[in-house]
Amino acid sequence: MKLRHVVLFGFENGPDRAAIANVVRRFAALQTSVPGVDAFESGENCSPEGLHQGHSHAFVLTFSSAEARDAYLTHPEHVAFANWVKPFLASTTVVDYWTEGASAP
């Protein structure tokens, strides 16, 4: 079982594509600077359904345990990134789930 940490961002009207690319780059860098992140994926919304609720970018981090996720959440690099990115964001949603339909151990 793996724990997925899904983060959805909607950006304020101000940031241009270069600024958003910098946000994505800095978020991705957490995989190497914070222990316990097994995988990182990101992408821009391309759904034709129109149900994005203002979110334009998705990020999925994978952890092997709830303890690894919890350590990530309080790690100084993650906290610094979260504080840095706030002014760029209009909306944020976070959802965690265990893969394969299993519950947490």
Phi and psi in radians as a Rosetta constraint file:
Dihedral C 1 N 2 CA 2 C 2 CIRCULARHARMONIC -2.191 0.35
Dihedral N 2 CA 2 C 2 N 3 CIRCULARHARMONIC 2.601 0.35
Dihedral C 2 N 3 CA 3 C 3 CIRCULARHARMONIC -1.754 0.35
Dihedral N 3 CA 3 C 3 N 4 CIRCULARHARMONIC 2.141 0.35
Dihedral C 3 N 4 CA 4 C 4 CIRCULARHARMONIC -1.748 0.35
Dihedral N 4 CA 4 C 4 N 5 CIRCULARHARMONIC 2.376 0.35
Dihedral C 4 N 5 CA 5 C 5 CIRCULARHARMONIC -2.065 0.35
Dihedral N 5 CA 5 C 5 N 6 CIRCULARHARMONIC 1.836 0.35
Dihedral C 5 N 6 CA 6 C 6 CIRCULARHARMONIC -1.768 0.35
Dihedral N 6 CA 6 C 6 N 7 CIRCULARHARMONIC 2.198 0.35
Dihedral C 6 N 7 CA 7 C 7 CIRCULARHARMONIC -2.131 0.35
Dihedral N 7 CA 7 C 7 N 8 CIRCULARHARMONIC 2.232 0.35
Dihedral C 7 N 8 CA 8 C 8 CIRCULARHARMONIC -2.007 0.35
Dihedral N 8 CA 8 C 8 N 9 CIRCULARHARMONIC 2.259 0.35
Dihedral C 8 N 9 CA 9 C 9 CIRCULARHARMONIC -2.025 0.35
Dihedral N 9 CA 9 C 9 N 10 CIRCULARHARMONIC 2.418 0.35
Dihedral C 9 N 10 CA 10 C 10 CIRCULARHARMONIC -2.051 0.35
Dihedral N 10 CA 10 C 10 N 11 CIRCULARHARMONIC 2.248 0.35
Dihedral C 10 N 11 CA 11 C 11 CIRCULARHARMONIC -1.624 0.35
Dihedral N 11 CA 11 C 11 N 12 CIRCULARHARMONIC 2.575 0.35
Dihedral C 11 N 12 CA 12 C 12 CIRCULARHARMONIC -1.049 0.35
Dihedral N 12 CA 12 C 12 N 13 CIRCULARHARMONIC 2.881 0.35
Dihedral C 12 N 13 CA 13 C 13 CIRCULARHARMONIC -1.166 0.35
Dihedral N 13 CA 13 C 13 N 14 CIRCULARHARMONIC -0.379 0.35
Dihedral C 13 N 14 CA 14 C 14 CIRCULARHARMONIC -1.203 0.35
Dihedral N 14 CA 14 C 14 N 15 CIRCULARHARMONIC -0.792 0.35
Dihedral C 14 N 15 CA 15 C 15 CIRCULARHARMONIC -1.122 0.35
Dihedral N 15 CA 15 C 15 N 16 CIRCULARHARMONIC 2.372 0.35
Dihedral C 15 N 16 CA 16 C 16 CIRCULARHARMONIC -1.547 0.35
Dihedral N 16 CA 16 C 16 N 17 CIRCULARHARMONIC 3.131 0.35
Dihedral C 16 N 17 CA 17 C 17 CIRCULARHARMONIC -1.048 0.35
Dihedral N 17 CA 17 C 17 N 18 CIRCULARHARMONIC -0.624 0.35
Dihedral C 17 N 18 CA 18 C 18 CIRCULARHARMONIC -1.158 0.35
Dihedral N 18 CA 18 C 18 N 19 CIRCULARHARMONIC -0.702 0.35
Dihedral C 18 N 19 CA 19 C 19 CIRCULARHARMONIC -1.156 0.35
Dihedral N 19 CA 19 C 19 N 20 CIRCULARHARMONIC -0.718 0.35
Dihedral C 19 N 20 CA 20 C 20 CIRCULARHARMONIC -1.144 0.35
Dihedral N 20 CA 20 C 20 N 21 CIRCULARHARMONIC -0.710 0.35
Dihedral C 20 N 21 CA 21 C 21 CIRCULARHARMONIC -1.065 0.35
Dihedral N 21 CA 21 C 21 N 22 CIRCULARHARMONIC -0.617 0.35
Dihedral C 21 N 22 CA 22 C 22 CIRCULARHARMONIC -1.178 0.35
Dihedral N 22 CA 22 C 22 N 23 CIRCULARHARMONIC -0.693 0.35
Dihedral C 22 N 23 CA 23 C 23 CIRCULARHARMONIC -1.043 0.35
Dihedral N 23 CA 23 C 23 N 24 CIRCULARHARMONIC -0.836 0.35
Dihedral C 23 N 24 CA 24 C 24 CIRCULARHARMONIC -1.071 0.35
Dihedral N 24 CA 24 C 24 N 25 CIRCULARHARMONIC -0.768 0.35
Dihedral C 24 N 25 CA 25 C 25 CIRCULARHARMONIC -1.066 0.35
Dihedral N 25 CA 25 C 25 N 26 CIRCULARHARMONIC -0.790 0.35
Dihedral C 25 N 26 CA 26 C 26 CIRCULARHARMONIC -1.198 0.35
Dihedral N 26 CA 26 C 26 N 27 CIRCULARHARMONIC -0.626 0.35
Dihedral C 26 N 27 CA 27 C 27 CIRCULARHARMONIC -1.133 0.35
Dihedral N 27 CA 27 C 27 N 28 CIRCULARHARMONIC -0.816 0.35
Dihedral C 27 N 28 CA 28 C 28 CIRCULARHARMONIC -1.045 0.35
Dihedral N 28 CA 28 C 28 N 29 CIRCULARHARMONIC -0.595 0.35
Dihedral C 28 N 29 CA 29 C 29 CIRCULARHARMONIC -1.110 0.35
Dihedral N 29 CA 29 C 29 N 30 CIRCULARHARMONIC -0.356 0.35
Dihedral C 29 N 30 CA 30 C 30 CIRCULARHARMONIC -1.110 0.35
Dihedral N 30 CA 30 C 30 N 31 CIRCULARHARMONIC -0.454 0.35
Dihedral C 30 N 31 CA 31 C 31 CIRCULARHARMONIC -1.068 0.35
Dihedral N 31 CA 31 C 31 N 32 CIRCULARHARMONIC -0.607 0.35
Dihedral C 31 N 32 CA 32 C 32 CIRCULARHARMONIC -1.620 0.35
Dihedral N 32 CA 32 C 32 N 33 CIRCULARHARMONIC -0.386 0.35
Dihedral C 32 N 33 CA 33 C 33 CIRCULARHARMONIC -1.669 0.35
Dihedral N 33 CA 33 C 33 N 34 CIRCULARHARMONIC -0.242 0.35
Dihedral C 33 N 34 CA 34 C 34 CIRCULARHARMONIC -2.071 0.35
Dihedral N 34 CA 34 C 34 N 35 CIRCULARHARMONIC 2.061 0.35
Dihedral C 34 N 35 CA 35 C 35 CIRCULARHARMONIC -1.089 0.35
Dihedral N 35 CA 35 C 35 N 36 CIRCULARHARMONIC 2.588 0.35
Dihedral C 35 N 36 CA 36 C 36 CIRCULARHARMONIC 1.714 0.35
Dihedral N 36 CA 36 C 36 N 37 CIRCULARHARMONIC -0.184 0.35
Dihedral C 36 N 37 CA 37 C 37 CIRCULARHARMONIC -1.460 0.35
Dihedral N 37 CA 37 C 37 N 38 CIRCULARHARMONIC 1.926 0.35
Dihedral C 37 N 38 CA 38 C 38 CIRCULARHARMONIC -1.382 0.35
Dihedral N 38 CA 38 C 38 N 39 CIRCULARHARMONIC -0.572 0.35
Dihedral C 38 N 39 CA 39 C 39 CIRCULARHARMONIC -2.723 0.35
Dihedral N 39 CA 39 C 39 N 40 CIRCULARHARMONIC 2.707 0.35
Dihedral C 39 N 40 CA 40 C 40 CIRCULARHARMONIC -2.452 0.35
Dihedral N 40 CA 40 C 40 N 41 CIRCULARHARMONIC 2.326 0.35
Dihedral C 40 N 41 CA 41 C 41 CIRCULARHARMONIC -2.340 0.35
Dihedral N 41 CA 41 C 41 N 42 CIRCULARHARMONIC 2.641 0.35
Dihedral C 41 N 42 CA 42 C 42 CIRCULARHARMONIC -2.621 0.35
Dihedral N 42 CA 42 C 42 N 43 CIRCULARHARMONIC 2.783 0.35
Dihedral C 42 N 43 CA 43 C 43 CIRCULARHARMONIC -3.022 0.35
Dihedral N 43 CA 43 C 43 N 44 CIRCULARHARMONIC 2.853 0.35
Dihedral C 43 N 44 CA 44 C 44 CIRCULARHARMONIC -1.668 0.35
Dihedral N 44 CA 44 C 44 N 45 CIRCULARHARMONIC 2.456 0.35
Dihedral C 44 N 45 CA 45 C 45 CIRCULARHARMONIC -0.986 0.35
Dihedral N 45 CA 45 C 45 N 46 CIRCULARHARMONIC 2.316 0.35
Dihedral C 45 N 46 CA 46 C 46 CIRCULARHARMONIC -2.339 0.35
Dihedral N 46 CA 46 C 46 N 47 CIRCULARHARMONIC 0.279 0.35
Dihedral C 46 N 47 CA 47 C 47 CIRCULARHARMONIC -1.225 0.35
Dihedral N 47 CA 47 C 47 N 48 CIRCULARHARMONIC 2.353 0.35
Dihedral C 47 N 48 CA 48 C 48 CIRCULARHARMONIC -1.443 0.35
Dihedral N 48 CA 48 C 48 N 49 CIRCULARHARMONIC -0.043 0.35
Dihedral C 48 N 49 CA 49 C 49 CIRCULARHARMONIC -1.301 0.35
Dihedral N 49 CA 49 C 49 N 50 CIRCULARHARMONIC -0.397 0.35
Dihedral C 49 N 50 CA 50 C 50 CIRCULARHARMONIC 1.271 0.35
Dihedral N 50 CA 50 C 50 N 51 CIRCULARHARMONIC 0.447 0.35
Dihedral C 50 N 51 CA 51 C 51 CIRCULARHARMONIC -1.899 0.35
Dihedral N 51 CA 51 C 51 N 52 CIRCULARHARMONIC 0.408 0.35
Dihedral C 51 N 52 CA 52 C 52 CIRCULARHARMONIC -1.310 0.35
Dihedral N 52 CA 52 C 52 N 53 CIRCULARHARMONIC -0.215 0.35
Dihedral C 52 N 53 CA 53 C 53 CIRCULARHARMONIC 0.922 0.35
Dihedral N 53 CA 53 C 53 N 54 CIRCULARHARMONIC 0.603 0.35
Dihedral C 53 N 54 CA 54 C 54 CIRCULARHARMONIC 1.550 0.35
Dihedral N 54 CA 54 C 54 N 55 CIRCULARHARMONIC -0.066 0.35
Dihedral C 54 N 55 CA 55 C 55 CIRCULARHARMONIC -1.506 0.35
Dihedral N 55 CA 55 C 55 N 56 CIRCULARHARMONIC 2.317 0.35
Dihedral C 55 N 56 CA 56 C 56 CIRCULARHARMONIC -1.989 0.35
Dihedral N 56 CA 56 C 56 N 57 CIRCULARHARMONIC -0.328 0.35
Dihedral C 56 N 57 CA 57 C 57 CIRCULARHARMONIC -2.330 0.35
Dihedral N 57 CA 57 C 57 N 58 CIRCULARHARMONIC 2.441 0.35
Dihedral C 57 N 58 CA 58 C 58 CIRCULARHARMONIC -2.083 0.35
Dihedral N 58 CA 58 C 58 N 59 CIRCULARHARMONIC 2.514 0.35
Dihedral C 58 N 59 CA 59 C 59 CIRCULARHARMONIC -2.352 0.35
Dihedral N 59 CA 59 C 59 N 60 CIRCULARHARMONIC 2.332 0.35
Dihedral C 59 N 60 CA 60 C 60 CIRCULARHARMONIC -2.216 0.35
Dihedral N 60 CA 60 C 60 N 61 CIRCULARHARMONIC 2.080 0.35
Dihedral C 60 N 61 CA 61 C 61 CIRCULARHARMONIC -1.904 0.35
Dihedral N 61 CA 61 C 61 N 62 CIRCULARHARMONIC 2.473 0.35
Dihedral C 61 N 62 CA 62 C 62 CIRCULARHARMONIC -2.022 0.35
Dihedral N 62 CA 62 C 62 N 63 CIRCULARHARMONIC 2.355 0.35
Dihedral C 62 N 63 CA 63 C 63 CIRCULARHARMONIC -2.232 0.35
Dihedral N 63 CA 63 C 63 N 64 CIRCULARHARMONIC 2.676 0.35
Dihedral C 63 N 64 CA 64 C 64 CIRCULARHARMONIC -1.519 0.35
Dihedral N 64 CA 64 C 64 N 65 CIRCULARHARMONIC -0.228 0.35
Dihedral C 64 N 65 CA 65 C 65 CIRCULARHARMONIC -2.720 0.35
Dihedral N 65 CA 65 C 65 N 66 CIRCULARHARMONIC 2.825 0.35
Dihedral C 65 N 66 CA 66 C 66 CIRCULARHARMONIC -1.143 0.35
Dihedral N 66 CA 66 C 66 N 67 CIRCULARHARMONIC -0.578 0.35
Dihedral C 66 N 67 CA 67 C 67 CIRCULARHARMONIC -1.121 0.35
Dihedral N 67 CA 67 C 67 N 68 CIRCULARHARMONIC -0.695 0.35
Dihedral C 67 N 68 CA 68 C 68 CIRCULARHARMONIC -1.140 0.35
Dihedral N 68 CA 68 C 68 N 69 CIRCULARHARMONIC -0.722 0.35
Dihedral C 68 N 69 CA 69 C 69 CIRCULARHARMONIC -1.108 0.35
Dihedral N 69 CA 69 C 69 N 70 CIRCULARHARMONIC -0.766 0.35
Dihedral C 69 N 70 CA 70 C 70 CIRCULARHARMONIC -1.123 0.35
Dihedral N 70 CA 70 C 70 N 71 CIRCULARHARMONIC -0.667 0.35
Dihedral C 70 N 71 CA 71 C 71 CIRCULARHARMONIC -1.152 0.35
Dihedral N 71 CA 71 C 71 N 72 CIRCULARHARMONIC -0.666 0.35
Dihedral C 71 N 72 CA 72 C 72 CIRCULARHARMONIC -1.070 0.35
Dihedral N 72 CA 72 C 72 N 73 CIRCULARHARMONIC -0.789 0.35
Dihedral C 72 N 73 CA 73 C 73 CIRCULARHARMONIC -1.052 0.35
Dihedral N 73 CA 73 C 73 N 74 CIRCULARHARMONIC -0.573 0.35
Dihedral C 73 N 74 CA 74 C 74 CIRCULARHARMONIC -1.787 0.35
Dihedral N 74 CA 74 C 74 N 75 CIRCULARHARMONIC -0.007 0.35
Dihedral C 74 N 75 CA 75 C 75 CIRCULARHARMONIC -1.122 0.35
Dihedral N 75 CA 75 C 75 N 76 CIRCULARHARMONIC 2.407 0.35
Dihedral C 75 N 76 CA 76 C 76 CIRCULARHARMONIC -0.980 0.35
Dihedral N 76 CA 76 C 76 N 77 CIRCULARHARMONIC -0.592 0.35
Dihedral C 76 N 77 CA 77 C 77 CIRCULARHARMONIC -1.171 0.35
Dihedral N 77 CA 77 C 77 N 78 CIRCULARHARMONIC -0.719 0.35
Dihedral C 77 N 78 CA 78 C 78 CIRCULARHARMONIC -1.184 0.35
Dihedral N 78 CA 78 C 78 N 79 CIRCULARHARMONIC -0.771 0.35
Dihedral C 78 N 79 CA 79 C 79 CIRCULARHARMONIC -1.060 0.35
Dihedral N 79 CA 79 C 79 N 80 CIRCULARHARMONIC -0.747 0.35
Dihedral C 79 N 80 CA 80 C 80 CIRCULARHARMONIC -1.106 0.35
Dihedral N 80 CA 80 C 80 N 81 CIRCULARHARMONIC -0.745 0.35
Dihedral C 80 N 81 CA 81 C 81 CIRCULARHARMONIC -1.103 0.35
Dihedral N 81 CA 81 C 81 N 82 CIRCULARHARMONIC -0.806 0.35
Dihedral C 81 N 82 CA 82 C 82 CIRCULARHARMONIC -1.036 0.35
Dihedral N 82 CA 82 C 82 N 83 CIRCULARHARMONIC -0.715 0.35
Dihedral C 82 N 83 CA 83 C 83 CIRCULARHARMONIC -1.217 0.35
Dihedral N 83 CA 83 C 83 N 84 CIRCULARHARMONIC -0.674 0.35
Dihedral C 83 N 84 CA 84 C 84 CIRCULARHARMONIC -1.161 0.35
Dihedral N 84 CA 84 C 84 N 85 CIRCULARHARMONIC -0.699 0.35
Dihedral C 84 N 85 CA 85 C 85 CIRCULARHARMONIC -1.376 0.35
Dihedral N 85 CA 85 C 85 N 86 CIRCULARHARMONIC -0.389 0.35
Dihedral C 85 N 86 CA 86 C 86 CIRCULARHARMONIC -0.855 0.35
Dihedral N 86 CA 86 C 86 N 87 CIRCULARHARMONIC -0.790 0.35
Dihedral C 86 N 87 CA 87 C 87 CIRCULARHARMONIC -1.105 0.35
Dihedral N 87 CA 87 C 87 N 88 CIRCULARHARMONIC -0.352 0.35
Dihedral C 87 N 88 CA 88 C 88 CIRCULARHARMONIC -1.438 0.35
Dihedral N 88 CA 88 C 88 N 89 CIRCULARHARMONIC -0.265 0.35
Dihedral C 88 N 89 CA 89 C 89 CIRCULARHARMONIC -1.767 0.35
Dihedral N 89 CA 89 C 89 N 90 CIRCULARHARMONIC 2.419 0.35
Dihedral C 89 N 90 CA 90 C 90 CIRCULARHARMONIC -1.699 0.35
Dihedral N 90 CA 90 C 90 N 91 CIRCULARHARMONIC -0.499 0.35
Dihedral C 90 N 91 CA 91 C 91 CIRCULARHARMONIC -2.680 0.35
Dihedral N 91 CA 91 C 91 N 92 CIRCULARHARMONIC 2.607 0.35
Dihedral C 91 N 92 CA 92 C 92 CIRCULARHARMONIC -2.506 0.35
Dihedral N 92 CA 92 C 92 N 93 CIRCULARHARMONIC 2.391 0.35
Dihedral C 92 N 93 CA 93 C 93 CIRCULARHARMONIC -2.338 0.35
Dihedral N 93 CA 93 C 93 N 94 CIRCULARHARMONIC 2.423 0.35
Dihedral C 93 N 94 CA 94 C 94 CIRCULARHARMONIC -2.253 0.35
Dihedral N 94 CA 94 C 94 N 95 CIRCULARHARMONIC 2.304 0.35
Dihedral C 94 N 95 CA 95 C 95 CIRCULARHARMONIC -2.382 0.35
Dihedral N 95 CA 95 C 95 N 96 CIRCULARHARMONIC 2.317 0.35
Dihedral C 95 N 96 CA 96 C 96 CIRCULARHARMONIC -1.993 0.35
Dihedral N 96 CA 96 C 96 N 97 CIRCULARHARMONIC 2.542 0.35
Dihedral C 96 N 97 CA 97 C 97 CIRCULARHARMONIC -2.681 0.35
Dihedral N 97 CA 97 C 97 N 98 CIRCULARHARMONIC 2.697 0.35
Dihedral C 97 N 98 CA 98 C 98 CIRCULARHARMONIC -1.561 0.35
Dihedral N 98 CA 98 C 98 N 99 CIRCULARHARMONIC 2.417 0.35
Dihedral C 98 N 99 CA 99 C 99 CIRCULARHARMONIC -1.236 0.35
Dihedral N 99 CA 99 C 99 N 100 CIRCULARHARMONIC 2.904 0.35
Dihedral C 99 N 100 CA 100 C 100 CIRCULARHARMONIC 1.071 0.35
Dihedral N 100 CA 100 C 100 N 101 CIRCULARHARMONIC 0.400 0.35
Dihedral C 100 N 101 CA 101 C 101 CIRCULARHARMONIC 1.177 0.35
Dihedral N 101 CA 101 C 101 N 102 CIRCULARHARMONIC 0.167 0.35
Dihedral C 101 N 102 CA 102 C 102 CIRCULARHARMONIC -1.530 0.35
Dihedral N 102 CA 102 C 102 N 103 CIRCULARHARMONIC 2.701 0.35
Dihedral C 102 N 103 CA 103 C 103 CIRCULARHARMONIC -1.562 0.35
Dihedral N 103 CA 103 C 103 N 104 CIRCULARHARMONIC 2.906 0.35
Dihedral C 103 N 104 CA 104 C 104 CIRCULARHARMONIC -1.071 0.35
Dihedral N 104 CA 104 C 104 N 105 CIRCULARHARMONIC 2.513 0.35
